[in-house]
């Protein structure tokens, strides 16, 4: 019978899928939360620095939105042109 190797691949796949898996619920049950874990930051930022960061992010987002709007509009115009005026 010439299966072309597909049967062998199927059997191998079935053998690999037989392995035992640890349940996610068992992982969560065995999870121990550390009590000594603390996050601390040694550097503090001033309100002026925070304001500068906020303004920079807002300007970057505006530029990204403007670029996306221009590209989307151009693509929409091209699609409308292709659908309406090009004969297939």
LOVOSE-159795 format. One record per atom (N, C-alpha, C, O): residue number from 1; x, y, z. Coordinates in Angstrom, 1 decimal. Atoms other than C-alpha are relative to their C-alpha. Last residue first. Layout:
<recs>
<rec NUM; <X; Y; Z>> ...
</recs>
This chain:
<recs>
<rec 88; <-0.7; 1.3; -0.1>> <rec 88; <-12.1; 43.2; -16.7>> <rec 88; <-0.2; -0.8; -1.2>> <rec 88; <0.3; -1.9; -1.3>> <rec 87; <0.8; 1.1; 0.6>> <rec 87; <-13.0; 46.8; -17.3>> <rec 87; <0.8; -1.3; 0.0>> <rec 87; <2.0; -1.3; -0.3>> <rec 86; <-0.8; 0.9; 0.7>> <rec 86; <-11.4; 49.4; -15.0>> <rec 86; <-0.9; -1.2; -0.4>> <rec 86; <-1.7; -1.7; 0.3>> <rec 85; <-0.4; -0.5; 1.3>> <rec 85; <-13.7; 52.3; -14.1>> <rec 85; <0.9; -1.0; -0.8>> <rec 85; <1.0; -0.9; -2.0>> <rec 84; <1.0; -0.7; 0.9>> <rec 84; <-15.8; 51.4; -11.1>> <rec 84; <0.5; 0.2; -1.4>> <rec 84; <-0.4; 0.2; -2.3>> <rec 83; <1.3; 0.6; 0.0>> <rec 83; <-14.0; 48.7; -9.1>> <rec 83; <-0.9; 0.7; -1.1>> <rec 83; <-1.6; 0.0; -1.8>> <rec 82; <-0.1; 1.3; 0.6>> <rec 82; <-10.5; 49.9; -9.9>> <rec 82; <-1.3; -0.6; -0.2>> <rec 82; <-1.6; -1.2; -1.2>> <rec 81; <-0.4; -0.2; 1.4>> <rec 81; <-11.3; 53.6; -9.2>> <rec 81; <0.0; -1.4; -0.7>> <rec 81; <-0.5; -1.5; -1.8>> <rec 80; <1.2; -0.5; 0.7>> <rec 80; <-13.1; 52.7; -6.0>> <rec 80; <0.2; 0.2; -1.5>> <rec 80; <-0.6; -0.2; -2.3>> <rec 79; <0.9; 1.1; 0.1>> <rec 79; <-10.1; 50.6; -4.9>> <rec 79; <-1.3; 0.4; -0.7>> <rec 79; <-1.8; -0.3; -1.6>> <rec 78; <-0.5; 0.9; 1.0>> <rec 78; <-7.7; 53.5; -5.7>> <rec 78; <-1.0; -1.2; -0.2>> <rec 78; <-1.2; -1.6; -1.3>> <rec 77; <0.2; -0.7; 1.3>> <rec 77; <-9.8; 56.0; -3.8>> <rec 77; <0.5; -1.0; -1.1>> <rec 77; <-0.2; -1.1; -2.2>> <rec 76; <1.5; 0.0; 0.3>> <rec 76; <-10.0; 53.7; -0.8>> <rec 76; <-0.3; 0.6; -1.4>> <rec 76; <-1.1; 0.0; -2.1>> <rec 75; <0.3; 1.4; 0.4>> <rec 75; <-6.2; 53.1; -0.9>> <rec 75; <-1.5; -0.1; -0.4>> <rec 75; <-1.9; -0.8; -1.3>> <rec 74; <-0.6; 0.2; 1.4>> <rec 74; <-5.6; 56.9; -1.0>> <rec 74; <-0.4; -1.4; -0.4>> <rec 74; <-0.7; -1.6; -1.6>> <rec 73; <0.7; -0.7; 1.0>> <rec 73; <-8.0; 57.4; 1.9>> <rec 73; <0.5; -0.2; -1.4>> <rec 73; <-0.3; -0.4; -2.3>> <rec 72; <1.3; 0.6; 0.2>> <rec 72; <-6.5; 54.7; 4.0>> <rec 72; <-0.8; 0.7; -1.1>> <rec 72; <-1.4; 0.0; -1.9>> <rec 71; <-0.2; 1.2; 0.7>> <rec 71; <-3.0; 56.1; 3.4>> <rec 71; <-1.3; -0.8; -0.2>> <rec 71; <-1.5; -1.3; -1.3>> <rec 70; <-0.4; -0.4; 1.4>> <rec 70; <-4.0; 59.6; 4.4>> <rec 70; <0.2; -1.3; -0.8>> <rec 70; <-0.3; -1.4; -2.0>> <rec 69; <1.1; -0.6; 0.7>> <rec 69; <-5.9; 58.4; 7.5>> <rec 69; <0.3; 0.3; -1.5>> <rec 69; <-0.5; 0.0; -2.4>> <rec 68; <0.9; 1.1; 0.3>> <rec 68; <-3.0; 56.2; 8.6>> <rec 68; <-1.2; 0.5; -0.8>> <rec 68; <-1.7; -0.2; -1.7>> <rec 67; <-0.6; 0.8; 1.0>> <rec 67; <-0.6; 59.1; 8.3>> <rec 67; <-0.9; -1.2; -0.4>> <rec 67; <-1.1; -1.5; -1.6>> <rec 66; <0.1; -0.8; 1.2>> <rec 66; <-2.9; 61.4; 10.3>> <rec 66; <0.6; -0.8; -1.2>> <rec 66; <0.0; -0.9; -2.3>> <rec 65; <1.4; 0.0; 0.4>> <rec 65; <-3.4; 58.8; 13.0>> <rec 65; <-0.1; 0.7; -1.4>> <rec 65; <-0.8; 0.2; -2.2>> <rec 64; <0.3; 1.4; 0.4>> <rec 64; <0.4; 58.2; 13.3>> <rec 64; <-1.4; -0.1; -0.6>> <rec 64; <-1.7; -0.7; -1.6>> <rec 63; <-0.7; 0.3; 1.3>> <rec 63; <1.1; 61.9; 13.4>> <rec 63; <-0.4; -1.3; -0.5>> <rec 63; <-0.6; -1.5; -1.7>> <rec 62; <0.6; -0.8; 1.0>> <rec 62; <-1.6; 62.4; 16.1>> <rec 62; <0.6; -0.2; -1.4>> <rec 62; <-0.1; -0.3; -2.4>> <rec 61; <1.2; 0.6; 0.4>> <rec 61; <-0.2; 59.5; 18.1>> <rec 61; <-0.8; 0.8; -1.0>> <rec 61; <-1.4; 0.2; -1.9>> <rec 60; <-0.3; 1.2; 0.8>> <rec 60; <3.3; 60.9; 18.0>> <rec 60; <-1.3; -0.7; -0.4>> <rec 60; <-1.4; -1.2; -1.6>> <rec 59; <-0.3; -0.4; 1.3>> <rec 59; <1.9; 64.3; 19.2>> <rec 59; <0.4; -1.2; -1.0>> <rec 59; <0.1; -1.1; -2.1>> <rec 58; <1.2; -0.5; 0.6>> <rec 58; <0.1; 62.7; 22.1>> <rec 58; <0.3; 0.5; -1.5>> <rec 58; <-0.4; 0.2; -2.4>> <rec 57; <0.9; 1.1; 0.4>> <rec 57; <3.1; 60.7; 23.1>> <rec 57; <-1.2; 0.4; -0.8>> <rec 57; <-1.6; -0.2; -1.8>> <rec 56; <-0.7; 0.7; 1.0>> <rec 56; <5.3; 63.8; 23.1>> <rec 56; <-0.8; -1.2; -0.5>> <rec 56; <-0.9; -1.4; -1.7>> <rec 55; <0.1; -0.8; 1.2>> <rec 55; <2.8; 65.8; 25.1>> <rec 55; <0.7; -0.7; -1.2>> <rec 55; <0.1; -0.7; -2.3>> <rec 54; <1.4; 0.1; 0.5>> <rec 54; <2.5; 63.0; 27.7>> <rec 54; <-0.2; 0.8; -1.3>> <rec 54; <-0.8; 0.3; -2.2>> <rec 53; <0.2; 1.4; 0.5>> <rec 53; <6.3; 62.7; 28.0>> <rec 53; <-1.4; -0.1; -0.6>> <rec 53; <-1.6; -0.7; -1.7>> <rec 52; <-0.7; 0.1; 1.3>> <rec 52; <6.7; 66.5; 28.4>> <rec 52; <-0.2; -1.4; -0.7>> <rec 52; <-0.4; -1.4; -1.9>> <rec 51; <0.8; -0.8; 0.9>> <rec 51; <3.9; 66.6; 31.1>> <rec 51; <0.7; -0.1; -1.4>> <rec 51; <0.0; -0.2; -2.4>> <rec 50; <1.2; 0.7; 0.4>> <rec 50; <5.6; 63.7; 32.9>> <rec 50; <-0.8; 0.7; -1.0>> <rec 50; <-1.3; 0.1; -1.9>> <rec 49; <-0.4; 1.1; 0.9>> <rec 49; <8.9; 65.5; 32.8>> <rec 49; <-1.2; -0.8; -0.4>> <rec 49; <-1.2; -1.2; -1.6>> <rec 48; <-0.4; -0.6; 1.3>> <rec 48; <7.3; 68.7; 34.2>> <rec 48; <0.4; -1.1; -1.0>> <rec 48; <0.1; -1.0; -2.2>> <rec 47; <1.2; -0.2; 0.8>> <rec 47; <5.5; 66.7; 36.9>> <rec 47; <0.3; 0.6; -1.3>> <rec 47; <-0.4; 0.4; -2.3>> <rec 46; <0.7; -1.2; -0.4>> <rec 46; <8.9; 65.5; 38.1>> <rec 46; <-1.2; 0.2; -0.8>> <rec 46; <-1.4; -0.5; -1.9>> <rec 45; <0.1; -1.0; 1.1>> <rec 45; <10.1; 61.9; 37.7>> <rec 45; <-0.8; 1.2; 0.5>> <rec 45; <-1.7; 1.1; 1.4>> <rec 44; <1.3; -0.6; 0.0>> <rec 44; <11.4; 59.8; 40.6>> <rec 44; <-0.1; 1.0; -1.2>> <rec 44; <1.0; 1.6; -1.5>> <rec 43; <0.1; -1.3; 0.6>> <rec 43; <14.3; 57.4; 40.3>> <rec 43; <-1.4; 0.5; 0.0>> <rec 43; <-2.4; -0.3; -0.3>> <rec 42; <-0.9; -0.9; -0.7>> <rec 42; <14.8; 54.5; 42.7>> <rec 42; <-0.1; 1.5; -0.5>> <rec 42; <0.1; 2.4; 0.2>> <rec 41; <-0.7; -0.8; 1.0>> <rec 41; <11.8; 52.5; 41.6>> <rec 41; <0.8; 1.1; 0.8>> <rec 41; <0.3; 1.8; 1.6>> <rec 40; <-0.3; -1.3; -0.5>> <rec 40; <10.5; 49.7; 43.8>> <rec 40; <0.8; 0.7; -1.1>> <rec 40; <1.6; 0.1; -1.9>> <rec 39; <-0.5; -0.8; 1.2>> <rec 39; <8.7; 46.5; 43.0>> <rec 39; <0.3; 1.4; 0.6>> <rec 39; <-0.6; 2.0; 1.2>> <rec 38; <0.4; -1.4; 0.0>> <rec 38; <8.4; 44.2; 46.0>> <rec 38; <0.6; 0.7; -1.2>> <rec 38; <1.8; 0.5; -1.5>> <rec 37; <-0.2; -0.7; 1.3>> <rec 37; <8.5; 40.4; 46.1>> <rec 37; <-0.6; 1.4; 0.0>> <rec 37; <-1.8; 1.6; 0.3>> <rec 36; <-1.1; -1.0; 0.0>> <rec 36; <9.0; 39.2; 49.6>> <rec 36; <0.2; 0.7; -1.3>> <rec 36; <1.2; 1.4; -1.4>> <rec 35; <0.4; -1.1; -0.9>> <rec 35; <5.6; 37.4; 49.9>> <rec 35; <1.0; 1.1; 0.1>> <rec 35; <0.8; 2.2; 0.5>> <rec 34; <-1.1; -0.5; -0.9>> <rec 34; <6.1; 35.1; 47.0>> <rec 34; <-0.5; 1.2; 0.8>> <rec 34; <-1.1; 2.1; 0.2>> <rec 33; <-0.3; -1.4; 0.2>> <rec 33; <2.9; 33.6; 45.6>> <rec 33; <1.0; 0.4; 1.0>> <rec 33; <0.9; 0.2; 2.2>> <rec 32; <-0.2; -0.6; -1.3>> <rec 32; <2.9; 29.8; 45.5>> <rec 32; <0.4; 1.5; -0.3>> <rec 32; <1.4; 1.7; -1.0>> <rec 31; <-0.7; -1.2; 0.1>> <rec 31; <1.4; 28.2; 42.4>> <rec 31; <0.1; 0.7; 1.4>> <rec 31; <-0.9; 0.9; 2.0>> <rec 30; <-1.3; 0.2; -0.6>> <rec 30; <0.4; 24.6; 43.0>> <rec 30; <0.8; 1.3; 0.0>> <rec 30; <2.0; 1.3; 0.5>> <rec 29; <0.2; 0.4; -1.4>> <rec 29; <-3.3; 25.3; 42.5>> <rec 29; <1.4; -0.1; 0.7>> <rec 29; <1.5; 0.2; 1.9>> <rec 28; <0.4; -1.2; -0.8>> <rec 28; <-2.6; 27.4; 39.4>> <rec 28; <-0.1; -0.4; 1.5>> <rec 28; <0.1; 0.4; 2.4>> <rec 27; <-1.0; -1.0; 0.0>> <rec 27; <-0.6; 24.6; 37.8>> <rec 27; <-0.4; 1.2; 0.9>> <rec 27; <0.4; 1.6; 1.7>> <rec 26; <-1.0; 0.6; -0.9>> <rec 26; <-3.2; 22.0; 38.7>> <rec 26; <1.2; 1.0; 0.2>> <rec 26; <1.7; 1.1; 1.3>> <rec 25; <0.6; -0.1; -1.4>> <rec 25; <-5.9; 24.2; 37.1>> <rec 25; <1.0; -0.5; 1.0>> <rec 25; <1.1; 0.0; 2.1>> <rec 24; <-0.2; -1.4; -0.4>> <rec 24; <-3.7; 24.5; 34.0>> <rec 24; <-0.5; 0.2; 1.4>> <rec 24; <0.1; 1.0; 2.1>> <rec 23; <1.1; -0.8; 0.1>> <rec 23; <-3.6; 20.7; 33.7>> <rec 23; <0.3; 1.5; 0.5>> <rec 23; <1.1; 1.7; 1.4>> <rec 22; <0.4; -0.6; -1.3>> <rec 22; <-0.3; 19.1; 33.3>> <rec 22; <-1.1; 1.0; -0.2>> <rec 22; <-1.1; 1.8; -1.1>> <rec 21; <-0.1; -1.5; -0.2>> <rec 21; <-0.2; 17.1; 30.1>> <rec 21; <-0.4; 0.4; 1.4>> <rec 21; <-1.3; -0.2; 1.9>> <rec 20; <0.8; -0.6; -1.0>> <rec 20; <0.5; 13.4; 29.6>> <rec 20; <0.3; 1.5; 0.1>> <rec 20; <1.4; 2.0; 0.0>> <rec 19; <-0.7; -0.4; -1.2>> <rec 19; <1.9; 12.4; 26.3>> <rec 19; <-0.9; 0.6; 1.0>> <rec 19; <-1.9; 1.2; 0.7>> <rec 18; <0.4; 0.9; -1.1>> <rec 18; <-0.5; 10.7; 23.8>> <rec 18; <0.7; 0.5; 1.3>> <rec 18; <0.2; 0.0; 2.4>> <rec 17; <1.1; -0.6; -0.7>> <rec 17; <-0.2; 13.6; 21.3>> <rec 17; <-0.4; -0.8; 1.2>> <rec 17; <-1.2; -0.3; 2.0>> <rec 16; <-0.5; -1.2; -0.7>> <rec 16; <3.3; 12.5; 20.3>> <rec 16; <-1.2; 0.6; 0.8>> <rec 16; <-0.9; 1.2; 1.8>> <rec 15; <-0.9; 0.4; -1.1>> <rec 15; <2.0; 9.0; 19.5>> <rec 15; <0.5; 1.2; 0.8>> <rec 15; <0.5; 1.1; 2.0>> <rec 14; <0.9; 0.6; -1.1>> <rec 14; <-0.9; 10.4; 17.4>> <rec 14; <0.9; -0.5; 1.2>> <rec 14; <0.4; -0.3; 2.3>> <rec 13; <0.8; -1.1; -0.6>> <rec 13; <1.5; 12.6; 15.4>> <rec 13; <-0.8; -0.5; 1.2>> <rec 13; <-0.9; 0.1; 2.2>> <rec 12; <-1.0; -0.7; -0.9>> <rec 12; <3.9; 9.7; 14.8>> <rec 12; <-0.7; 1.1; 0.7>> <rec 12; <-0.5; 1.4; 1.9>> <rec 11; <-0.3; 0.8; -1.2>> <rec 11; <1.0; 7.6; 13.5>> <rec 11; <0.9; 0.7; 1.0>> <rec 11; <0.7; 0.7; 2.2>> <rec 10; <1.2; 0.0; -0.8>> <rec 10; <-0.2; 10.4; 11.2>> <rec 10; <0.3; -0.8; 1.3>> <rec 10; <-0.1; -0.4; 2.4>> <rec 9; <0.1; -1.4; -0.7>> <rec 9; <3.3; 11.0; 9.9>> <rec 9; <-1.2; 0.0; 0.9>> <rec 9; <-1.1; 0.6; 2.0>> <rec 8; <-1.1; -0.1; -1.1>> <rec 8; <3.7; 7.3; 9.2>> <rec 8; <-0.1; 1.3; 0.7>> <rec 8; <0.1; 1.3; 1.9>> <rec 7; <0.5; 0.8; -1.1>> <rec 7; <0.3; 7.3; 7.4>> <rec 7; <1.0; 0.0; 1.1>> <rec 7; <0.7; 0.0; 2.3>> <rec 6; <1.0; -0.8; -0.8>> <rec 6; <1.4; 10.3; 5.3>> <rec 6; <-0.5; -0.9; 1.2>> <rec 6; <-0.9; -0.3; 2.2>> <rec 5; <-0.6; -0.6; -1.2>> <rec 5; <4.6; 8.6; 4.2>> <rec 5; <-1.1; 0.7; 0.9>> <rec 5; <-0.8; 1.0; 2.0>> <rec 4; <-0.9; -1.2; 0.3>> <rec 4; <3.5; 8.1; 0.6>> <rec 4; <0.5; 0.6; 1.3>> <rec 4; <0.9; 1.8; 1.3>> <rec 3; <0.6; -1.2; -0.6>> <rec 3; <0.5; 5.9; 1.5>> <rec 3; <0.9; 1.2; -0.2>> <rec 3; <0.4; 2.3; 0.1>> <rec 2; <-0.8; -1.2; 0.1>> <rec 2; <1.5; 3.3; -1.0>> <rec 2; <-0.7; 1.2; 0.6>> <rec 2; <-1.4; 1.9; -0.1>> <rec 1; <0.8; -1.2; 0.0>> <rec 1; <0.0; 0.0; 0.0>> <rec 1; <0.9; 1.2; 0.0>> <rec 1; <1.7; 1.4; 0.9>> 
</recs>
